[in-house]
């Protein structure tokens, strides 16, 4: 029985308002139980870092996610390992063998020039849906706001479905200061010039998630979400937590703030 007025959430096969979880080795049995209850609020599953390569029964895990209409993909670290060892063609074959349809192209550990990443994206998008990542895992490396904006725009124009803003699973790099504080000026400028529906903001903690929900709205795309936190996150998106309590009153504002290009 629905009797509360809540923020308008996207549903079904969402193209935005996405929750992308980070799976760092959830056992199959436990994952089955989680998905039985919460699959409707999970859209994408990143098998974190390079863990997919050594995960037992990886094909079963991929099939399980797909059975629940969740898009699985391998973390960008595995892509970068393959790039470093010049094994990108083998990586493509590996993903196709597993039935994985999404691929992340990143430069979080390696400094892969944008031109090389764009070349790989052109190859990859013939067979996969591409997610690119912007930002470094090294908290000492800093990009200007213009560099962030320009690179995200270039990657989207190259055919990427989404662009992830690096935040690490600790929330201490990329769009965050080393102390975990959100670079709010950066976020404000990014959503002013780019459609936020095409950006996935890595937000591993409730504090980070609440910032983006309050700043951008209940249908902001959030990534690196702990698999155990998906229900709490959905409660936050629905204004059912003190820090996001008044979201439904701001619905019209959120609906009108994304660029229309």
N, C-alpha and C positions, 0 to 999 in steps of 0.2 A: 504494500500500500504506500503510494507516494503522496505525501502531504506537505513537504517542505519545499520552499522555493530555493533552488540551488543554481549555481552557475551552469550555463549550457556547455556540456562536454561533447566532444566528438565521440562517435561510437563506431563499432563494426570495424571494417578494414580502413582504418584511419590513414589519412595522408599528413595530418598534423595533430598536435595534442598527444604526441607519441611518448610512451615510456619505453626506454631502451635499457634493459637490465645488463649487468655484468655478471657472467657466470664464470666463476673461478674454480670450477671442478665439482659442481653439485652432483651428487650421486644420482643415478637414473631413478631409483626407487623414490628418493626424496623429491626429485624434480617432478615425477609423475603426480605425487600428492599435491605439490604446490600448484601445478598447472590445472589440476582438476578443479580447484577453487578459484584461482586467480588469473587464468589465461586471458580472460576478457579485458584485463587491464594491463596486459603486457603486449607490446607490438613488435619489438625487436629484441633479440638476444645475442649479445656479443660474448663469445667464448674467449674470455679475457687473456691478455698478453699473448704468449705463444702456446697456451695450455692445450688448445685443440689438438696439436700435433702429437701429444703424448696421452691424451684422454682415452681410457679404455672404452670400448664400445661407442666410439665417436659417431658412427653411422646411426646407431640406435638413438643417440641423443638428438642428432639433426632431424631424424624422422619424427621423433616425439614432438619437437618444437613445431615442425611443419604440420603435424596432425592437429595441433591446436591453433593453426593459422598464425603462428609467430615466425618472424623472419630471422633465421640464425645466420651469423657470420663470424669469421675469425678476427680476433683483435689485430690491430695494425702492426704490433710487434712481430707477428708471424710474417706478414707481408714484408716488413723491413729486413727480417732475417733472410728471406728468400731473395730479396733485392741484393743484399750484401754478398750472398753466395752465388749470384747470377743464376737463380733458379726460378725466375718468374714464369716461364712456360710450364715448368713442372708444377708450380703452385696452381696455375689455372687448371691443369688437369686434375690435381688433387681435389680442388673445390668441386669441379664438375662430377667427379667420381662419388663424392659425398652427397651430391644433390644440393649443394649450397649455391644460391642464386645471387647473393650479395657479397661484395668485396670492399674492404677498406683500403684506401691508398693514403698512407700517412708519412710523416717525417718527424715523428716524435723523438726517436732515438738517433737516427741518422740524419745528417743534413743533406737531404736529397733535393737538388735544384728543382724549382718549379717546372722548368721546361721538361725535365726528365719525368716528373710525375704526370704532366699533361700528356706526354707520349704514351705512358702506360695506361692512363685513363682512356685514351682513344682506342687502345687495343682491348682493354677490359670491357668497355661498354658494349662491345659487339656480342658479348656472351653473358655479362653480368649487369646487375644494377650496382652503380658505384656510389660509395660514400667516401668522401675525402675528409681529411682532418687537417686543421690549421693550428699551429702552435707547437712549442717544444716542451718535452718533459723536463728540461733543464730550467729550473726556476731563475737561474742567473741570466738567461737569454731573454731579451725583451724586444718586442716588436712595437712599432708605433701604431697608433689607431688607424692611420691611413694604410699602413702595410697590411694590417688585419683585414680591413674592409676591401682593399684591392684584391688580395689573394682569394678571399671568399667569393667575391664576384666573378673572378676569372674561373675558378673551379666550377661554379654553378653554370656559367656560360659554356664551359667545356662539356657539359652533359651530366654532371654529378646529380644524383637525386637529392642528396643532402650534404651539408658540410658540418662536421663536428668541430666544436671549439675545445681544444685540449684543456683538461683540468686535472688529469690523473685520477686514480681511484682514491687519492688522499685529499684532493682539492687544494693543492699547494703549488701549482705551476700553471702556465698558460694564461687563462682568464682569471687566475687567482694569484694573489701575492703569496710569498713563501709561508706567511703566517695563516693562510686560509681565507684571507679577506678578499671579497669579490672586487675586481677592478670595475667599479660601477660606471665610471666615465666611459670606459671602453664599451661596455654592454649598451649603454644609452646611445652611443654613436652608431654601433653596429645595427641596432634595430631601427634606427632612424633612416638608414640608407639602404637596408637590405630586408627582404621579406623574412620575418622571423620564422615563418612556417617552413622555411628551407634550412634552418639552422638547428642543430641538436646541441644543446648546451650541456656539457658534462657537469653533473651536479650530484656528487656522491653522498652528501649528507643532508639531513633534514633542513639545516640552516641554509645551505646553498639552494635547495629546492624551493624553500619559502621565499627567498629573495627573488628568484625568477618568476614564480607564480604571482607574487605581488607586483613585480615590475612589468611583466609582459602579459600575464593573464593565465587562466586555468588551462588553456590549451597550448602552452609553451611546450616545445619538444625537450625532453630531459633524458640525458644518458648517464651511463656508469652508475645506475641505480642498483643498490644491493637487492638481490632477489627477495630477501626477507622483508624489505621495506615497501613493497609495491602497494599494499593495502593502505598503509599510513600515508603514502604519497597521494593515492587517489582521494583519501579523506581530505588532505590539504587542498587538492585541486577543487574539491567540492565545497570549500569553505567550512569544513567540519573540524577545524582546529583553530585555536584562539588566534594564532598569528595570521590566519587567512580568513577570518570570520566574516568579513564584509564583502567578499568577492562578488556575490550575486548583485550587489548594488552598483558594481563597476562594469557589468557585462557590456553595455553599449560602448563604453570607452575602449575596452579591449578589442571589440569587434571592428572598430574603425581605425585602429592605429597601424595596421600592417600596410606597407606600400602596395599599390594595385598594379605595378608593372609586371 
